[in-house]
């Protein structure tokens, strides 16, 4: 399968209720489209030469909140699994990213909110394999469900 677009062919539809095109400052672009009757979303990203570089499949919960996503490279290799954690007020509190092959947690984004309900920029924690004798203090705040369970992969 050829993952690049024909030079003069534009397959994106813009300004519809189910799709959106985002052009990035560097000339690359991402195409977003709803999937599975709005229960999911697919983001397809192409570089400046119209070569597919990544596909991300997002899964929504019963209240349309993001619950998880799978990230693939341009060759359809699974790279990462991400799950999202919310507080009792439905505020996004954490994103956890797992390496798909090793199933290890590799990155966390943690959000806080001010008194007006404005979300902060995330605090990012990137994990490296600890050396022997290294203490770990962080506790995950996202749901403690197996991120690789089949029900997470279905919107």
BAGUTOR-933980 format. One line per field, with one value per residue: residue in one letter; x, y, z of N, C-alpha, C in turn; residue number from 1. Coordinates in Angstrom, 2 decimals, padded with zeros to 5 digits, always signed. Layout:
N
res: (a | ...)
n_xx: (X | ...)
n_yy: (Y | ...)
n_zz: (Z | ...)
ca_xx: (X | ...)
ca_yy: (Y | ...)
ca_zz: (Z | ...)
c_xx: (X | ...)
c_yy: (Y | ...)
c_zz: (Z | ...)
n: (NUM | ...)
//
This chain:
155
res: (x | x | x | x | x | x | x | x | x | x | x | x | x | x | x | x | x | x | x | x | x | x | x | x | x | x | x | x | x | x | x | x | x | x | x | x | x | x | x | x | x | x | x | x | x | x | x | x | x | x | x | x | x | x | x | x | x | x | x | x | x | x | x | x | x | x | x | x | x | x | x | x | x | x | x | x | x | x | x | x | x | x | x | x | x | x | x | x | x | x | x | x | x | x | x | x | x | x | x | x | x | x | x | x | x | x | x | x | x | x | x | x | x | x | x | x | x | x | x | x | x | x | x | x | x | x | x | x | x | x | x | x | x | x | x | x | x | x | x | x | x | x | x | x | x | x | x | x | x | x | x | x | x | x | x)
n_xx: (+000.83 | +000.57 | +001.57 | +001.53 | +000.03 | -001.30 | +000.42 | -001.18 | -003.65 | -006.27 | -007.63 | -009.01 | -011.91 | -013.34 | -014.77 | -017.09 | -019.56 | -018.43 | -015.71 | -012.40 | -009.81 | -006.52 | -004.01 | -000.61 | +001.99 | +004.49 | +003.89 | +002.97 | +000.05 | -002.99 | -005.70 | -008.85 | -011.41 | -014.66 | -015.50 | -017.20 | -019.94 | -019.57 | -018.48 | -015.82 | -012.66 | -010.50 | -007.24 | -005.26 | -002.05 | +000.01 | +003.19 | +005.11 | +005.58 | +003.44 | +003.39 | +002.21 | +002.54 | +001.60 | -001.09 | -003.76 | -006.02 | -008.81 | -010.80 | -013.97 | -015.82 | -018.98 | -019.97 | -018.94 | -016.33 | -012.76 | -011.30 | -009.27 | -006.48 | -004.90 | -001.77 | -000.25 | +002.48 | +003.39 | +003.50 | +001.66 | +002.43 | +001.97 | +002.54 | +002.10 | -000.05 | -002.54 | -004.10 | -006.74 | -007.38 | -009.89 | -011.33 | -013.89 | -015.47 | -015.38 | -013.10 | -010.16 | -007.44 | -005.14 | -002.94 | -001.78 | +000.85 | +001.74 | +004.29 | +003.69 | +004.79 | +006.41 | +004.70 | +005.16 | +004.88 | +005.60 | +005.32 | +003.79 | +001.21 | +000.20 | -002.50 | -003.67 | -006.13 | -007.27 | -008.98 | -011.02 | -011.58 | -009.92 | -007.76 | -004.42 | -001.21 | +000.20 | +002.06 | +004.80 | +005.97 | +008.53 | +009.40 | +012.21 | +013.93 | +014.37 | +017.37 | +018.99 | +018.07 | +016.95 | +014.51 | +010.95 | +008.35 | +005.96 | +002.42 | -000.03 | -002.85 | -004.79 | -007.41 | -007.15 | -007.18 | -006.41 | -004.51 | -004.27 | -006.32 | -008.98 | -011.44 | -010.75 | -009.82 | -011.93 | -014.27)
n_yy: (-001.18 | +002.18 | +004.89 | +007.57 | +010.60 | +011.36 | +013.84 | +016.04 | +015.55 | +016.02 | +014.60 | +015.29 | +016.35 | +019.35 | +021.42 | +019.93 | +018.16 | +015.91 | +015.75 | +017.26 | +019.43 | +020.18 | +022.42 | +022.56 | +024.73 | +024.02 | +023.03 | +020.46 | +018.34 | +017.46 | +015.27 | +014.96 | +012.73 | +011.63 | +008.46 | +005.31 | +006.08 | +008.52 | +007.75 | +007.47 | +008.67 | +009.38 | +010.37 | +011.38 | +011.93 | +013.74 | +014.41 | +017.22 | +016.36 | +014.93 | +012.34 | +009.68 | +009.82 | +009.21 | +007.57 | +008.01 | +006.53 | +007.38 | +006.76 | +007.13 | +007.67 | +006.95 | +009.48 | +011.00 | +011.66 | +011.54 | +008.39 | +006.61 | +006.04 | +004.78 | +004.78 | +004.79 | +004.26 | +005.48 | +003.12 | +001.41 | +000.24 | -000.52 | +001.85 | +003.33 | +003.26 | +005.17 | +006.26 | +008.02 | +009.91 | +011.04 | +013.39 | +013.51 | +015.58 | +015.46 | +016.54 | +016.49 | +014.87 | +013.35 | +011.93 | +008.89 | +007.32 | +004.41 | +002.21 | +000.29 | -002.21 | -003.09 | -002.64 | -000.91 | +001.93 | +005.03 | +007.77 | +010.48 | +012.90 | +015.43 | +017.26 | +020.29 | +022.42 | +025.80 | +028.06 | +029.11 | +027.11 | +026.75 | +024.89 | +023.87 | +024.13 | +021.02 | +019.02 | +017.21 | +013.95 | +011.91 | +008.61 | +006.62 | +003.53 | +002.46 | +002.52 | -000.07 | -000.06 | +002.46 | +004.66 | +004.91 | +007.25 | +008.23 | +007.99 | +006.50 | +008.23 | +007.83 | +005.62 | +002.34 | +000.23 | -002.47 | -001.38 | -002.72 | -004.38 | -005.97 | -004.55 | -001.87 | -001.33 | -001.18 | +001.10)
n_zz: (+000.00 | -000.84 | +001.05 | +000.58 | -000.61 | -003.83 | -005.73 | -006.63 | -005.56 | -003.38 | -000.67 | +001.54 | +003.27 | +004.21 | +006.80 | +007.56 | +009.49 | +010.50 | +010.01 | +009.96 | +008.94 | +009.84 | +009.37 | +009.93 | +011.24 | +010.20 | +007.73 | +007.58 | +007.98 | +009.66 | +009.67 | +010.94 | +011.79 | +012.65 | +014.01 | +014.16 | +014.65 | +016.01 | +018.42 | +018.46 | +017.16 | +014.44 | +013.81 | +011.24 | +010.16 | +007.96 | +006.49 | +005.15 | +002.60 | +001.89 | +002.92 | +004.83 | +008.28 | +010.83 | +012.58 | +014.71 | +016.87 | +018.61 | +021.51 | +022.93 | +025.99 | +027.65 | +028.14 | +026.16 | +026.68 | +026.26 | +026.49 | +025.83 | +023.59 | +020.62 | +019.11 | +015.99 | +013.70 | +010.39 | +008.97 | +009.98 | +012.39 | +015.77 | +018.21 | +020.69 | +023.56 | +025.05 | +028.00 | +029.68 | +032.61 | +034.85 | +037.21 | +039.83 | +038.94 | +036.24 | +035.14 | +033.22 | +034.51 | +034.21 | +031.76 | +030.61 | +029.03 | +027.33 | +026.21 | +023.44 | +022.77 | +024.97 | +027.03 | +029.09 | +031.23 | +029.92 | +029.86 | +031.61 | +031.79 | +033.83 | +035.10 | +036.62 | +038.16 | +038.39 | +040.72 | +039.16 | +037.44 | +035.27 | +033.27 | +033.89 | +032.19 | +031.27 | +033.62 | +032.77 | +032.99 | +032.21 | +031.88 | +032.58 | +032.52 | +035.81 | +037.71 | +039.56 | +042.92 | +042.88 | +044.11 | +043.68 | +043.65 | +042.63 | +042.19 | +040.18 | +038.76 | +036.91 | +035.73 | +037.05 | +035.15 | +033.02 | +030.39 | +028.04 | +027.70 | +025.91 | +025.86 | +026.00 | +023.54 | +021.92 | +020.75)
ca_xx: (+000.00 | +001.31 | +001.06 | +001.59 | -001.05 | -000.87 | +000.85 | -002.22 | -004.92 | -006.63 | -008.72 | -009.65 | -013.12 | -013.27 | -016.00 | -018.24 | -019.83 | -017.73 | -014.28 | -011.76 | -008.42 | -005.68 | -002.71 | +000.37 | +002.93 | +005.61 | +003.40 | +002.32 | -001.37 | -003.69 | -007.09 | -009.62 | -012.74 | -015.39 | -015.66 | -018.11 | -021.09 | -019.17 | -017.91 | -014.39 | -012.12 | -009.23 | -006.39 | -004.27 | -001.11 | +000.90 | +004.26 | +005.05 | +005.67 | +002.21 | +003.62 | +001.56 | +003.52 | +000.99 | -002.54 | -004.15 | -007.43 | -009.30 | -012.00 | -014.71 | -016.68 | -020.42 | -020.25 | -018.15 | -014.98 | -011.71 | -010.93 | -008.03 | -006.13 | -003.82 | -000.96 | +000.46 | +003.33 | +002.89 | +003.51 | +000.65 | +003.00 | +001.46 | +003.60 | +001.74 | -001.41 | -002.72 | -005.38 | -007.03 | -008.01 | -010.71 | -011.79 | -015.34 | -016.13 | -015.12 | -011.91 | -009.02 | -006.37 | -003.90 | -002.80 | -000.70 | +001.26 | +002.45 | +004.92 | +002.82 | +005.51 | +006.86 | +003.59 | +005.66 | +004.51 | +006.75 | +005.13 | +002.56 | +000.90 | -000.67 | -003.14 | -004.33 | -007.12 | -007.33 | -010.29 | -012.00 | -011.77 | -009.03 | -006.76 | -003.02 | -000.39 | +000.51 | +003.37 | +005.14 | +006.95 | +008.98 | +010.03 | +013.31 | +014.03 | +015.14 | +018.55 | +018.80 | +018.16 | +016.29 | +013.16 | +009.91 | +007.38 | +004.73 | +001.28 | -000.89 | -004.19 | -005.72 | -008.04 | -006.22 | -007.64 | -005.37 | -004.63 | -004.18 | -007.50 | -009.72 | -012.53 | -010.22 | -009.52 | -013.20 | -014.95)
ca_yy: (+000.00 | +003.44 | +005.73 | +008.98 | +011.09 | +011.87 | +015.23 | +017.04 | +015.03 | +016.38 | +013.71 | +015.78 | +017.16 | +020.30 | +022.08 | +019.05 | +017.87 | +014.71 | +015.76 | +018.56 | +019.47 | +021.14 | +022.64 | +022.96 | +025.78 | +023.45 | +022.56 | +019.16 | +018.50 | +016.36 | +015.13 | +014.35 | +012.30 | +010.83 | +007.06 | +004.51 | +006.91 | +009.56 | +007.19 | +007.48 | +009.63 | +008.99 | +011.48 | +010.92 | +013.03 | +013.65 | +015.40 | +018.23 | +015.69 | +014.15 | +010.96 | +009.34 | +009.64 | +008.58 | +007.44 | +007.88 | +006.16 | +007.81 | +006.09 | +007.97 | +007.01 | +007.15 | +010.91 | +011.56 | +012.01 | +010.65 | +007.35 | +005.96 | +006.13 | +003.95 | +005.56 | +003.96 | +005.00 | +005.48 | +001.76 | +000.68 | -000.40 | +000.04 | +002.47 | +003.69 | +003.24 | +006.25 | +006.28 | +009.31 | +009.83 | +012.20 | +013.47 | +013.37 | +016.66 | +015.20 | +017.27 | +015.65 | +015.00 | +012.68 | +011.08 | +007.94 | +006.75 | +003.14 | +001.63 | -000.81 | -003.49 | -003.50 | -002.38 | -000.10 | +003.33 | +005.81 | +009.21 | +010.94 | +014.32 | +015.67 | +018.57 | +020.87 | +023.45 | +026.92 | +028.27 | +029.41 | +025.92 | +026.75 | +023.82 | +024.27 | +023.38 | +019.77 | +018.63 | +016.00 | +013.06 | +010.89 | +007.53 | +005.81 | +002.36 | +002.81 | +001.73 | -000.86 | +000.73 | +003.75 | +004.70 | +005.54 | +007.82 | +008.65 | +007.08 | +006.83 | +008.72 | +007.37 | +004.37 | +001.21 | -000.83 | -002.92 | -000.61 | -003.57 | -005.24 | -005.83 | -003.57 | -000.55 | -001.19 | -001.06 | +002.32)
ca_zz: (+000.00 | -000.90 | +002.12 | +000.22 | -001.47 | -005.14 | -005.59 | -006.85 | -005.10 | -002.01 | -000.28 | +002.76 | +003.21 | +005.31 | +007.24 | +007.68 | +010.89 | +010.95 | +009.70 | +010.07 | +008.50 | +010.55 | +008.73 | +010.94 | +010.82 | +009.43 | +006.44 | +007.71 | +008.26 | +010.31 | +009.27 | +012.01 | +011.37 | +013.62 | +013.66 | +014.98 | +015.01 | +016.95 | +019.65 | +018.31 | +016.21 | +013.84 | +013.37 | +010.27 | +009.98 | +006.81 | +006.52 | +004.09 | +001.29 | +001.81 | +003.33 | +006.09 | +009.35 | +011.99 | +012.70 | +016.11 | +017.03 | +019.92 | +021.97 | +023.86 | +026.96 | +027.53 | +028.20 | +025.06 | +027.13 | +025.76 | +027.45 | +025.44 | +022.17 | +020.10 | +018.17 | +015.02 | +012.77 | +009.02 | +008.44 | +010.76 | +013.56 | +017.01 | +018.98 | +022.05 | +024.06 | +026.01 | +028.70 | +030.27 | +033.93 | +035.18 | +038.59 | +039.99 | +038.21 | +034.82 | +034.68 | +032.86 | +035.50 | +033.82 | +030.58 | +030.78 | +027.74 | +027.47 | +025.04 | +023.07 | +022.75 | +026.29 | +027.95 | +030.20 | +031.29 | +029.46 | +030.06 | +032.25 | +031.78 | +034.99 | +035.00 | +037.78 | +037.81 | +039.33 | +041.34 | +038.11 | +036.62 | +034.11 | +033.34 | +033.77 | +031.25 | +031.98 | +034.11 | +032.04 | +033.61 | +031.27 | +032.63 | +032.07 | +033.38 | +037.01 | +038.05 | +040.76 | +044.14 | +042.73 | +044.67 | +042.88 | +044.57 | +041.96 | +042.19 | +039.05 | +039.09 | +035.88 | +036.14 | +037.14 | +034.28 | +032.11 | +029.16 | +026.86 | +027.67 | +024.65 | +025.89 | +025.78 | +022.12 | +021.21 | +021.15)
c_xx: (+000.87 | +000.73 | +001.16 | +000.41 | -000.49 | -000.58 | -000.27 | -003.59 | -005.16 | -007.82 | -009.46 | -010.90 | -013.06 | -014.65 | -017.23 | -018.45 | -019.03 | -016.24 | -013.74 | -010.31 | -007.70 | -004.35 | -001.77 | +001.35 | +004.06 | +005.18 | +002.79 | +000.84 | -001.93 | -005.15 | -007.80 | -010.98 | -013.37 | -015.52 | -016.71 | -019.26 | -020.75 | -018.57 | -016.38 | -013.96 | -010.79 | -008.51 | -005.32 | -003.37 | -000.16 | +001.98 | +004.13 | +005.13 | +004.48 | +002.40 | +002.97 | +002.62 | +002.91 | -000.53 | -002.82 | -005.65 | -007.83 | -010.61 | -012.66 | -015.56 | -018.14 | -020.82 | -019.42 | -016.75 | -013.97 | -011.36 | -009.57 | -007.72 | -004.98 | -003.09 | -000.13 | +001.40 | +002.73 | +002.87 | +002.56 | +001.24 | +002.45 | +002.62 | +003.24 | +000.26 | -001.49 | -004.07 | -005.50 | -007.75 | -008.69 | -011.05 | -013.31 | -016.13 | -015.90 | -014.00 | -010.80 | -007.91 | -005.06 | -004.05 | -001.61 | -000.42 | +002.12 | +003.08 | +004.12 | +003.53 | +005.86 | +005.77 | +004.02 | +005.16 | +005.74 | +006.58 | +003.79 | +002.43 | -000.12 | -001.18 | -003.70 | -005.27 | -007.10 | -008.76 | -011.39 | -012.25 | -010.91 | -007.95 | -005.37 | -002.39 | +000.03 | +001.93 | +003.66 | +006.21 | +007.27 | +009.78 | +011.19 | +013.39 | +014.88 | +016.35 | +018.26 | +019.00 | +017.50 | +014.88 | +012.21 | +008.81 | +006.04 | +003.66 | +000.38 | -002.26 | -005.21 | -006.32 | -007.06 | -006.73 | -006.50 | -005.50 | -004.60 | -005.34 | -008.30 | -010.79 | -012.04 | -009.97 | -010.78 | -013.89 | -016.33)
c_yy: (+001.24 | +004.38 | +007.21 | +009.33 | +011.47 | +013.36 | +016.24 | +016.58 | +015.41 | +015.51 | +014.21 | +016.56 | +018.10 | +020.86 | +021.18 | +018.76 | +016.68 | +014.69 | +017.18 | +018.43 | +020.54 | +021.22 | +023.21 | +023.97 | +025.25 | +022.92 | +021.17 | +019.39 | +017.24 | +016.42 | +014.37 | +013.94 | +011.45 | +009.42 | +006.44 | +005.36 | +007.94 | +009.06 | +007.17 | +008.55 | +009.08 | +010.27 | +010.89 | +012.10 | +012.73 | +014.73 | +016.34 | +017.62 | +014.76 | +012.67 | +010.75 | +009.10 | +009.01 | +008.53 | +007.24 | +007.59 | +006.50 | +007.10 | +006.94 | +007.11 | +007.37 | +008.62 | +011.69 | +012.02 | +011.05 | +009.66 | +006.74 | +006.28 | +005.18 | +004.78 | +004.61 | +004.84 | +004.89 | +004.12 | +000.83 | -000.12 | +000.28 | +000.57 | +002.65 | +003.48 | +004.35 | +006.08 | +007.60 | +009.10 | +011.15 | +012.20 | +013.39 | +014.45 | +016.59 | +016.08 | +016.29 | +015.91 | +014.39 | +011.95 | +010.17 | +007.29 | +005.51 | +002.75 | +000.38 | -002.17 | -003.97 | -003.38 | -001.59 | +001.33 | +004.16 | +007.31 | +009.46 | +012.44 | +014.52 | +017.10 | +018.99 | +021.96 | +024.56 | +027.07 | +028.57 | +028.21 | +025.86 | +025.69 | +024.38 | +023.63 | +022.11 | +019.73 | +017.30 | +015.23 | +011.98 | +009.85 | +006.91 | +004.62 | +002.70 | +001.91 | +000.98 | +000.02 | +002.10 | +003.67 | +005.38 | +006.00 | +008.14 | +007.56 | +007.46 | +007.29 | +008.34 | +006.04 | +003.21 | +000.01 | -001.21 | -002.20 | -001.46 | -004.56 | -004.95 | -004.74 | -002.15 | -000.29 | -001.04 | +000.22 | +002.03)
c_zz: (+000.00 | +000.14 | +001.79 | -000.67 | -002.82 | -005.01 | -005.72 | -006.39 | -003.65 | -001.61 | +000.95 | +002.46 | +004.41 | +005.61 | +007.18 | +009.16 | +011.39 | +010.60 | +009.78 | +009.64 | +009.31 | +009.81 | +009.77 | +010.36 | +009.95 | +008.06 | +006.48 | +008.01 | +008.91 | +009.92 | +010.39 | +011.46 | +012.47 | +013.09 | +014.56 | +015.54 | +016.09 | +018.24 | +019.61 | +017.34 | +015.69 | +013.42 | +012.47 | +009.97 | +008.83 | +006.94 | +005.33 | +002.69 | +001.08 | +002.11 | +004.70 | +007.15 | +010.60 | +011.86 | +014.18 | +016.15 | +018.47 | +020.24 | +023.04 | +024.79 | +026.74 | +027.58 | +027.18 | +025.48 | +026.51 | +026.85 | +027.13 | +023.99 | +021.87 | +019.06 | +017.32 | +014.21 | +011.37 | +008.36 | +009.20 | +011.91 | +014.81 | +017.83 | +020.45 | +022.29 | +025.10 | +026.68 | +029.46 | +031.59 | +034.28 | +036.67 | +038.64 | +039.27 | +036.70 | +034.26 | +034.36 | +033.86 | +035.05 | +032.51 | +030.87 | +029.43 | +027.99 | +026.15 | +024.68 | +023.13 | +024.14 | +027.35 | +029.18 | +030.08 | +030.91 | +029.72 | +030.74 | +032.06 | +032.90 | +034.91 | +036.35 | +037.28 | +038.85 | +039.85 | +040.32 | +037.20 | +035.38 | +034.30 | +033.12 | +032.54 | +031.98 | +032.52 | +033.44 | +032.80 | +032.60 | +032.05 | +031.86 | +033.01 | +034.60 | +037.18 | +039.33 | +041.99 | +044.05 | +043.30 | +043.70 | +043.83 | +043.93 | +042.04 | +041.02 | +039.51 | +038.04 | +036.33 | +036.09 | +036.36 | +033.35 | +030.77 | +027.91 | +026.81 | +026.41 | +024.70 | +025.73 | +024.30 | +021.29 | +021.67 | +021.74)
n: (1 | 2 | 3 | 4 | 5 | 6 | 7 | 8 | 9 | 10 | 11 | 12 | 13 | 14 | 15 | 16 | 17 | 18 | 19 | 20 | 21 | 22 | 23 | 24 | 25 | 26 | 27 | 28 | 29 | 30 | 31 | 32 | 33 | 34 | 35 | 36 | 37 | 38 | 39 | 40 | 41 | 42 | 43 | 44 | 45 | 46 | 47 | 48 | 49 | 50 | 51 | 52 | 53 | 54 | 55 | 56 | 57 | 58 | 59 | 60 | 61 | 62 | 63 | 64 | 65 | 66 | 67 | 68 | 69 | 70 | 71 | 72 | 73 | 74 | 75 | 76 | 77 | 78 | 79 | 80 | 81 | 82 | 83 | 84 | 85 | 86 | 87 | 88 | 89 | 90 | 91 | 92 | 93 | 94 | 95 | 96 | 97 | 98 | 99 | 100 | 101 | 102 | 103 | 104 | 105 | 106 | 107 | 108 | 109 | 110 | 111 | 112 | 113 | 114 | 115 | 116 | 117 | 118 | 119 | 120 | 121 | 122 | 123 | 124 | 125 | 126 | 127 | 128 | 129 | 130 | 131 | 132 | 133 | 134 | 135 | 136 | 137 | 138 | 139 | 140 | 141 | 142 | 143 | 144 | 145 | 146 | 147 | 148 | 149 | 150 | 151 | 152 | 153 | 154 | 155)
//
